[in-house]
């Protein structure tokens, strides 16, 4: 029996990503959409004849099993919390929420209602899966380098570069993917130490926006970072370096993961997401005692990881053990990001104090 699903939010992600994939997937039946803008509602309704609502409170658990929430970041908790409380299960892609307090709100809503499902599609990539499979060969893991560095990829226009609506910049956008992927490789863990710095050298400069998104230039000045660099230590003792950049002086958009263990090191270079300026094909290597071996990694079509993500959702909905899992994982990531920004803010405050001469 198909899962009856509603897509809440018909912006780029809801319209171009989730809606077509859900309609093509055999596990799901799209029964409704929700958007405050009448234009996409009308377009959807005329094309399908299905229900199109202005607000999510029109959805009921009698008609909808799952709501895919694709609204701006600052609305995630308001919309998802109300749906969960109404008994409708919810899927949210990163970021699940923006603060630890918002995690508590979602936890309460899930405790008394529907199930929260969440995640980053990056963990479902074939090359990330290949990296995961060789981790046992590396011995005890000591350190991980995480990077997602775009050449020119600042999301221009709309809410994406406003702190009050997005929560932050590249760290929330790209960094959440990296931290979620790390958890999928090594298991979720708290971070006992977090040091980070942020910068905004490109975010307000013309010519650095993402070419693959059809964003319109915005009149407001962005107040988020385009780059975040940090060093974190997990509770299990594994150290982690992280670099998330919307823009840089690199030639291509590259995502990278390097895992160092007592018996060897593995490195993956690829490109997460939908950028056309990407690594030509993923490269996975293993280095042991000075010898580097390149492993075969299948080249997959862009976006296949999102379909894989959908493949497991229906089973998770019927698994009582999945309840609370997304909340627990989001709590760890949100806490790490909060501590990262606190460290970056402290560093900025120290730079503002003149040095003694």
C-alpha positions in Angstrom: 0.0 0.0 0.0 1.4 3.4 -1.0 2.3 6.1 1.6 0.0 9.1 1.1 2.2 12.1 1.0 1.8 15.9 0.9 4.6 18.3 -0.1 4.6 21.4 2.0 6.4 24.2 0.3 6.7 24.6 -3.5 10.0 26.6 -3.7 12.9 25.2 -5.6 13.4 22.1 -3.5 9.7 21.2 -3.2 8.9 22.0 -6.8 12.0 20.7 -8.7 13.2 17.9 -6.3 10.7 16.4 -4.0 7.5 16.6 -5.9 8.6 15.0 -9.2 10.6 12.3 -7.3 7.7 11.4 -5.0 5.2 11.2 -7.9 7.5 8.8 -9.8 8.3 6.6 -6.7 6.2 3.4 -6.3 6.2 3.7 -2.5 4.4 7.0 -2.5 1.2 8.6 -3.7 1.2 12.4 -3.7 -2.3 13.5 -2.5 -1.8 17.2 -1.8 0.5 20.2 -1.8 0.7 23.2 0.4 2.1 26.7 -0.4 1.2 30.2 0.6 1.7 31.5 -2.9 -1.4 30.9 -5.1 0.6 30.7 -8.4 2.3 27.3 -7.8 -0.8 26.0 -6.1 -2.9 26.8 -9.2 -0.3 25.3 -11.5 -0.2 22.1 -9.6 -3.9 21.8 -9.2 -4.6 22.5 -12.9 -2.0 19.9 -13.9 -3.1 17.1 -11.5 -6.5 17.8 -10.2 -5.2 17.1 -6.7 -5.7 19.2 -3.5 -3.6 22.4 -3.1 -3.9 24.2 0.2 -2.7 27.6 1.4 -1.7 26.4 4.9 -0.6 23.0 6.4 -3.4 23.0 8.9 -5.7 21.9 6.1 -3.9 18.5 6.2 -5.3 15.7 8.4 -4.0 12.3 9.5 -7.1 10.7 7.9 -5.9 11.8 4.5 -2.1 12.1 4.8 0.5 9.6 6.1 3.6 11.7 5.6 4.3 15.4 4.9 7.6 16.3 3.2 8.4 19.8 4.6 10.3 22.0 2.2 9.7 25.4 3.6 12.4 28.0 4.6 14.6 27.0 7.6 13.0 29.3 10.1 9.6 27.8 9.4 10.7 24.1 9.9 9.7 23.9 13.5 6.5 25.8 13.3 5.2 23.8 10.3 6.6 20.4 11.3 5.7 20.7 14.9 2.0 21.4 14.1 1.9 18.5 11.6 3.4 16.1 14.1 1.0 17.2 16.8 -1.8 16.5 14.4 -0.6 12.9 14.1 1.0 13.3 10.6 4.6 12.0 10.3 7.0 14.5 8.8 10.2 14.3 6.7 12.6 17.2 6.8 15.9 17.5 5.0 18.7 19.5 6.6 18.7 21.6 8.7 16.0 20.0 10.8 15.9 23.0 13.1 18.0 26.0 14.1 18.5 25.8 17.9 18.6 23.3 20.7 15.3 24.9 22.0 13.7 24.0 18.7 14.9 20.4 19.0 12.9 20.3 22.3 9.8 21.6 20.6 10.0 18.9 17.9 10.7 16.2 20.5 7.5 17.1 22.4 5.5 17.2 19.2 6.8 13.8 18.1 6.3 12.3 21.6 2.5 12.9 21.3 2.0 12.6 17.6 3.5 11.6 14.3 7.1 10.4 13.7 9.9 12.7 12.6 12.2 11.5 9.8 15.2 13.5 8.7 18.5 13.3 7.0 20.9 14.4 4.4 20.9 12.7 1.0 24.7 12.8 0.9 24.9 9.8 3.2 23.0 7.8 0.5 25.5 8.5 -2.3 27.1 5.4 -3.8 30.7 6.8 -3.3 30.0 7.6 0.3 28.7 4.0 0.7 31.9 2.7 -0.9 33.9 4.7 1.6 31.8 3.4 4.5 32.4 -0.2 3.4 36.2 0.1 3.6 36.4 1.8 7.0 36.8 -1.5 8.9 40.1 -2.0 6.9 41.5 1.3 8.3 41.8 0.1 11.9 41.0 2.4 14.8 39.8 5.8 13.3 41.8 8.8 14.6 40.9 11.8 12.4 38.5 12.8 9.7 38.8 15.8 7.3 35.5 17.0 6.0 35.2 19.6 3.2 32.6 21.0 0.8 34.2 23.9 -1.1 32.4 25.6 -3.9 34.1 27.8 -6.5 31.1 30.1 -6.9 28.0 29.0 -5.1 26.5 31.7 -2.9 22.6 31.3 -2.9 21.5 34.7 -4.0 18.2 36.3 -3.1 15.3 35.2 -0.9 15.8 34.0 2.7 18.9 31.8 2.2 21.5 34.5 3.2 19.5 36.1 6.0 20.4 34.9 9.5 17.0 35.4 10.9 15.5 33.1 8.3 18.3 30.6 7.5 19.9 30.4 10.9 23.3 30.9 9.4 25.2 30.6 6.2 27.5 27.9 4.7 27.8 26.1 8.0 24.0 25.4 8.3 23.7 24.8 4.5 26.8 22.7 3.7 28.2 21.9 7.1 25.0 20.1 8.2 25.4 17.7 5.3 29.0 17.1 6.2 28.3 16.4 9.9 25.3 14.2 9.0 27.5 12.2 6.6 30.2 11.9 9.3 27.5 10.4 11.7 26.5 7.9 9.0 30.2 6.8 8.7 31.2 6.6 12.3 27.9 6.7 14.1 26.4 9.7 15.9 28.4 11.2 18.7 28.5 14.4 20.8 31.4 16.9 20.2 33.2 17.6 23.4 35.4 20.4 21.9 34.5 22.8 19.1 36.6 25.6 17.7 35.5 27.5 14.6 35.9 30.7 12.6 33.7 32.2 9.9 34.2 34.8 7.2 32.0 36.7 4.7 34.4 37.7 2.0 32.2 36.7 -1.0 28.6 36.7 0.1 27.9 40.3 -0.6 30.1 40.6 -3.8 28.4 40.3 -7.2 29.5 37.4 -9.4 29.8 34.7 -6.7 26.3 33.2 -6.7 25.3 29.7 -7.6 24.9 29.3 -11.3 22.7 26.2 -11.1 20.0 27.9 -9.1 17.7 30.4 -10.8 17.8 32.8 -7.8 17.1 36.5 -8.4 19.5 39.1 -6.9 18.3 40.4 -3.6 18.2 44.0 -2.4 19.1 43.2 1.2 22.7 42.8 2.5 23.5 39.3 3.5 24.4 38.8 7.2 25.7 35.2 7.2 29.0 33.6 6.5 30.1 32.2 3.2 32.9 30.2 4.8 33.3 28.2 8.0 36.5 26.5 9.2 36.6 24.5 12.3 38.2 21.8 14.4 36.1 19.5 16.5 36.6 16.5 18.8 34.1 13.8 19.2 33.2 12.1 22.5 34.9 8.9 21.1 38.2 10.8 20.7 38.1 11.2 16.9 39.3 14.6 15.8 37.5 16.3 12.9 38.5 19.2 10.7 35.6 20.9 8.8 35.6 23.4 5.9 32.3 24.6 4.4 32.5 27.3 1.7 29.9 28.8 -0.6 32.7 30.5 -2.6 36.4 30.2 -2.9 39.3 30.6 -5.5 39.1 26.9 -6.4 38.3 25.9 -10.0 35.5 23.4 -9.2 33.0 22.6 -6.5 34.5 19.7 -4.6 33.3 17.7 -1.6 36.0 15.7 0.2 36.2 13.2 3.1 39.5 11.8 4.4 39.5 9.2 7.1 42.7 8.4 8.9 43.1 5.2 10.9 45.8 3.1 12.5 45.9 0.7 9.5 45.6 3.2 6.7 43.8 6.3 5.3 41.0 6.6 2.8 40.2 9.7 0.8 37.0 10.5 -1.3 36.8 13.4 -3.7 33.4 14.1 -5.4 30.8 16.8 -5.6 27.7 16.7 -3.4 24.5 18.3 -4.7 23.5 19.6 -8.1 26.3 21.9 -9.2 27.3 21.6 -12.8 30.8 22.7 -12.0 31.7 19.5 -10.4 34.4 16.9 -10.0 34.3 14.9 -13.3 33.9 11.6 -11.4 34.3 10.5 -7.8 37.8 9.4 -6.7 38.3 7.0 -3.8 41.8 6.0 -2.7 43.3 4.1 0.2 46.9 4.7 1.4 48.9 2.3 3.5 52.6 2.6 4.4 53.3 5.0 1.5 51.4 3.1 -1.2 48.2 4.6 -2.6 45.6 2.5 -4.4 42.7 3.9 -6.3 39.4 2.0 -5.9 36.7 1.6 -8.5 33.6 3.8 -7.7 30.6 3.7 -10.0 29.7 7.1 -11.5 26.0 7.8 -10.7 23.6 10.3 -12.2 23.2 13.5 -10.3 20.5 13.3 -7.7 20.3 9.5 -7.4 21.0 9.8 -3.7 17.7 11.6 -3.2 15.8 8.6 -4.7 17.8 6.2 -2.4 16.7 8.4 0.5 13.1 7.9 -0.5 13.6 4.2 -0.9 14.0 3.8 2.9 11.4 6.2 4.1 8.3 3.9 3.9 10.1 1.2 5.9 11.2 3.7 8.5 7.6 4.9 8.9 6.5 1.4 9.9 9.5 0.9 12.3 8.7 1.8 15.9 12.4 1.9 16.6 12.8 4.9 14.3 10.8 7.1 16.6 13.1 9.6 18.3 16.2 8.8 16.1 16.0 11.9 14.0 15.6 14.1 17.1 18.6 12.5 18.8 20.8 13.0 15.7 19.6 16.5 15.1 20.3 17.5 18.7 24.0 16.5 18.3 24.4 18.5 15.1 22.6 21.6 16.3 24.6 21.6 19.5 27.9 21.4 17.5 26.8 24.2 15.2 25.7 26.4 18.1 29.1 25.8 19.8 30.9 26.5 16.5 29.1 29.9 16.1 29.8 30.7 19.7 33.5 30.1 19.1 33.5 32.1 15.9 31.7 35.0 17.7 34.3 34.9 20.5 37.1 35.1 17.9 35.5 38.1 16.3 35.1 39.8 19.6 38.8 39.3 20.4 39.8 40.7 17.0 37.8 43.8 17.8 39.9 44.5 20.9 43.1 46.5 20.0 46.3 44.7 20.9 48.5 46.2 23.5 51.7 47.7 22.1 
